Amino acid sequence: MSNLIPKMNNYRTPPRSTSMLVRRQATPLFYLQVFIIVLKASHLAKRGRYDDAHWIKSSLNTIKALESVGGRFEIDNLPTYREPESSCVFIANHMSVLETFVLPCLIQPHCDVTFVVKESLIDYPFFRHVMRSRNPIVVGRANPRQDLRTVLQEGQKLLKDNVSVVIFPQTTRSVDFEPSNFNTLGIKLAARANVPVIPIALKTDAWELGRKLKDFGKIRPDKTVHICFGEPLRVQGSGKAEHRIVVDFIMTKLKDWQ
């Protein structure tokens, strides 16, 4: 897959046979592989050696880990952001922790990118070293006004330095997409920085939300992971029209994937 991504528009997990035993043990087998991926990445990050190539490799290995337990990926419209005229703001719905692992190998090979992340994510054991090494924009989620200022100030600096930004405008991860909970922060950032917006529709509930620990739910290889990139948009005026386009794009794709 790593050799194919730059040359293809879409990606489909190749047909393969997975034993019933592996599929029944998908959750522990997948988490074991992810733990090893994160442990290796953390070891490099603590020593200042976790560079773009390692980040892409970790991301690709996560895809391979899910495929190894019977998971399937359908990724569409990759060329929309290849060789962009400038940095851009990627705006996506947020269904599970899987997108944070997978998106780097789809975007970073073509343009430098980082994420807007919640503060608790950079305090996770092991993972905190990896996330901090990627220079994310960190928000607390307790003070929306402060978060707005942080994203606009730090985001504009990154975009000016040709680093694109991925933002999940939902207040929390959710399988159900509620437009009323999908704020316009990404649109505001793109307008301030005068860069394009690229919507991303995600269906990643193959990694379910956990009941006690939200990040560690059941792995469902029977659910296909869908990722689709939309066309770049330039924000005009208040950005209401562009926000509506992003929301409609995500809603339409999620409906198609039901």
C-alpha positions as CSV (number, residue, x, y, z in Angstrom):
1,M,0.0,0.0,0.0
2,S,2.8,2.4,0.8
3,N,4.0,2.2,-2.8
4,L,0.5,2.5,-4.2
5,I,-0.9,5.6,-2.4
6,P,0.9,8.3,-4.4
7,K,-0.2,6.6,-7.7
8,M,-3.8,5.8,-7.1
9,N,-7.1,7.6,-6.7
10,N,-8.7,5.0,-4.4
11,Y,-7.7,2.1,-2.2
12,R,-9.5,-1.1,-1.4
13,T,-8.2,-3.8,1.0
14,P,-7.2,-6.7,-1.3
15,P,-9.3,-9.9,-0.8
16,R,-7.9,-12.2,1.7
17,S,-9.0,-15.1,3.9
18,T,-9.0,-14.6,7.6
19,S,-9.6,-17.5,9.9
20,M,-12.6,-17.5,12.2
21,L,-10.3,-17.8,15.2
22,V,-8.5,-14.6,14.2
23,R,-11.7,-12.7,13.6
24,R,-13.1,-13.8,17.0
25,Q,-9.9,-12.6,18.7
26,A,-9.7,-9.4,16.6
27,T,-9.8,-7.0,19.5
28,P,-6.8,-8.4,21.6
29,L,-4.8,-9.2,18.4
30,F,-5.3,-5.7,17.0
31,Y,-4.5,-3.9,20.3
32,L,-1.4,-6.0,20.7
33,Q,-0.1,-4.8,17.3
34,V,-1.1,-1.2,18.0
35,F,0.6,-1.3,21.4
36,I,3.8,-2.4,19.7
37,I,3.4,0.3,17.0
38,V,3.0,3.0,19.6
39,L,5.7,1.7,21.9
40,K,8.3,1.8,19.0
41,A,7.1,5.3,18.0
42,S,7.3,6.5,21.6
43,H,10.8,5.2,21.9
44,L,11.9,7.2,18.8
45,A,9.9,10.3,19.8
46,K,11.5,10.5,23.2
47,R,14.9,10.6,21.5
48,G,13.8,13.2,18.9
49,R,14.0,10.7,16.1
50,Y,10.3,10.3,15.2
51,D,10.3,12.1,11.8
52,D,7.7,12.2,9.0
53,A,8.8,8.9,7.5
54,H,8.3,7.1,10.9
55,W,4.9,8.8,11.4
56,I,3.8,7.6,7.9
57,K,5.1,4.1,8.7
58,S,3.3,3.9,12.0
59,S,0.1,5.0,10.3
60,L,0.4,2.4,7.5
61,N,1.2,-0.3,10.0
62,T,-2.1,0.5,11.8
63,I,-4.0,-0.1,8.6
64,K,-2.2,-3.3,8.1
65,A,-2.9,-4.4,11.7
66,L,-6.7,-3.9,11.2
67,E,-6.5,-5.7,7.9
68,S,-4.6,-8.6,9.5
69,V,-7.6,-9.3,11.7
70,G,-10.1,-9.2,8.9
71,G,-10.8,-5.4,8.6
72,R,-11.4,-3.7,5.3
73,F,-10.7,-0.2,4.1
74,E,-12.3,1.8,1.3
75,I,-10.5,5.1,0.7
76,D,-11.7,7.4,-2.1
77,N,-10.7,10.6,-3.9
78,L,-7.1,10.8,-2.7
79,P,-5.8,13.1,-5.4
80,T,-7.9,16.1,-4.2
81,Y,-5.1,17.4,-2.1
82,R,-2.0,16.1,-3.9
83,E,0.5,18.8,-4.6
84,P,-1.8,21.5,-3.2
85,E,-1.4,25.2,-4.2
86,S,-0.9,25.9,-0.5
87,S,-1.5,24.5,2.9
88,C,-5.1,23.8,3.7
89,V,-7.5,23.0,6.5
90,F,-8.9,19.4,6.5
91,I,-12.3,19.3,8.2
92,A,-13.7,15.9,9.2
93,N,-16.3,14.2,11.4
94,H,-14.9,12.4,14.4
95,M,-16.1,8.8,14.9
96,S,-13.3,7.0,16.7
97,V,-9.6,7.2,17.6
98,L,-8.8,5.2,14.4
99,E,-8.8,8.4,12.2
100,T,-6.0,9.9,14.2
101,F,-3.9,6.8,13.5
102,V,-4.8,6.4,9.8
103,L,-5.0,9.9,8.3
104,P,-1.2,10.7,8.6
105,C,-0.2,8.1,5.9
106,L,-2.9,9.5,3.6
107,I,-1.9,13.1,3.9
108,Q,1.7,13.5,5.1
109,P,3.2,11.9,2.0
110,H,1.8,14.8,0.0
111,C,1.9,17.8,2.4
112,D,3.1,18.5,5.9
113,V,0.2,18.2,8.4
114,T,-0.7,18.3,12.0
115,F,-3.9,17.9,14.1
116,V,-6.0,20.0,16.5
117,V,-6.1,17.7,19.5
118,K,-7.6,17.8,23.0
119,E,-5.2,18.3,25.9
120,S,-5.8,14.8,27.4
121,L,-4.4,13.2,24.2
122,I,-0.9,14.6,24.8
123,D,-0.9,13.3,28.3
124,Y,-1.5,9.6,27.4
125,P,1.3,7.2,28.5
126,F,3.6,6.4,25.5
127,F,1.3,8.2,23.0
128,R,2.0,11.6,24.5
129,H,5.6,11.6,23.2
130,V,4.4,10.7,19.7
131,M,1.7,13.4,19.6
132,R,3.9,16.1,21.0
133,S,6.6,15.4,18.4
134,R,4.1,16.3,15.7
135,N,3.6,19.9,16.9
136,P,-0.2,19.7,17.3
137,I,-2.6,22.5,18.2
138,V,-3.7,21.7,21.7
139,V,-7.2,22.7,23.1
140,G,-8.7,22.1,26.5
141,R,-12.4,21.9,25.4
142,A,-13.4,23.5,28.8
143,N,-13.2,27.1,27.5
144,P,-14.5,27.4,23.9
145,R,-13.5,31.1,23.5
146,Q,-9.9,30.3,24.5
147,D,-9.9,27.2,22.2
148,L,-11.0,29.5,19.4
149,R,-8.2,31.9,20.0
150,T,-5.6,29.1,20.3
151,V,-6.7,27.5,17.0
152,L,-6.9,30.7,15.1
153,Q,-3.5,32.0,16.4
154,E,-1.5,28.8,16.2
155,G,-3.3,27.5,13.2
156,Q,-2.5,30.6,11.1
157,K,1.2,30.4,12.0
158,L,1.3,26.7,10.9
159,L,-0.6,27.4,7.7
160,K,1.7,30.3,6.9
161,D,4.6,27.9,7.3
162,N,2.9,25.5,4.8
163,V,1.8,23.0,7.4
164,S,-1.8,21.9,6.9
165,V,-4.2,21.3,9.8
166,V,-6.7,18.6,10.5
167,I,-9.6,19.6,12.7
168,F,-12.6,17.6,14.0
169,P,-15.2,20.3,14.8
170,Q,-17.5,17.9,16.8
171,T,-17.4,18.4,20.5
172,T,-16.7,14.7,21.0
173,R,-16.3,11.5,19.1
174,S,-19.7,10.0,18.1
175,V,-21.0,7.3,15.7
176,D,-24.0,9.6,15.0
177,F,-23.3,12.8,13.1
178,E,-25.2,15.8,14.4
179,P,-24.7,18.9,12.3
180,S,-25.7,21.1,15.3
181,N,-22.6,19.8,17.1
182,F,-20.3,20.5,14.2
183,N,-18.9,24.0,14.7
184,T,-17.4,26.4,12.2
185,L,-13.9,26.6,13.7
186,G,-12.2,25.0,10.7
187,I,-14.0,27.4,8.3
188,K,-13.0,30.4,10.4
189,L,-9.4,29.2,10.5
190,A,-9.3,28.7,6.7
191,A,-10.9,32.1,6.1
192,R,-8.4,33.9,8.4
193,A,-5.4,32.2,6.8
194,N,-6.9,32.5,3.3
195,V,-6.3,28.8,2.5
196,P,-8.6,26.1,1.0
197,V,-10.8,23.8,3.0
198,I,-10.9,20.1,2.2
199,P,-13.8,18.0,3.8
200,I,-13.2,14.5,4.9
201,A,-16.0,12.0,5.5
202,L,-15.1,9.2,7.9
203,K,-16.8,6.0,8.9
204,T,-14.4,4.4,11.4
205,D,-16.8,2.5,13.8
206,A,-14.8,-0.7,13.1
207,W,-12.9,0.6,16.2
208,E,-15.9,1.0,18.6
209,L,-16.0,3.5,21.4
210,G,-15.4,1.8,24.8
211,R,-17.9,1.8,27.6
212,K,-15.4,2.4,30.5
213,L,-12.4,3.6,28.5
214,K,-13.7,5.5,25.4
215,D,-10.5,4.9,23.4
216,F,-10.5,1.1,23.9
217,G,-13.7,-0.3,22.5
218,K,-14.3,-3.5,20.6
219,I,-12.7,-4.1,17.2
220,R,-15.3,-5.0,14.6
221,P,-13.7,-6.4,11.4
222,D,-17.1,-6.9,9.9
223,K,-17.5,-3.1,9.6
224,T,-15.7,-1.6,6.6
225,V,-13.7,1.6,7.3
226,H,-14.7,4.3,4.8
227,I,-12.7,7.5,4.1
228,C,-13.5,9.9,1.4
229,F,-11.9,13.3,0.6
230,G,-13.9,16.1,-0.9
231,E,-13.0,18.8,-3.3
232,P,-11.1,21.9,-2.1
233,L,-13.2,24.9,-1.2
234,R,-12.3,28.6,-0.9
235,V,-14.1,30.4,1.9
236,Q,-16.1,33.4,0.7
237,G,-17.7,36.0,3.0
238,S,-19.0,34.6,6.3
239,G,-18.3,31.0,5.2
240,K,-21.8,29.8,5.9
241,A,-22.2,28.4,2.4
242,E,-18.9,26.5,2.7
243,H,-19.8,25.1,6.1
244,R,-23.0,23.8,4.7
245,I,-21.2,22.2,1.8
246,V,-18.8,20.4,4.2
247,V,-21.7,19.2,6.4
248,D,-23.8,18.0,3.4
249,F,-20.7,16.2,2.0
250,I,-20.2,14.3,5.3
251,M,-23.9,13.6,5.8
252,T,-24.3,12.3,2.2
253,K,-21.3,10.0,2.5
254,L,-22.4,8.6,5.8
255,K,-25.8,7.9,4.4
256,D,-24.3,6.1,1.4
257,W,-22.2,3.9,3.7
258,Q,-25.0,2.7,5.9
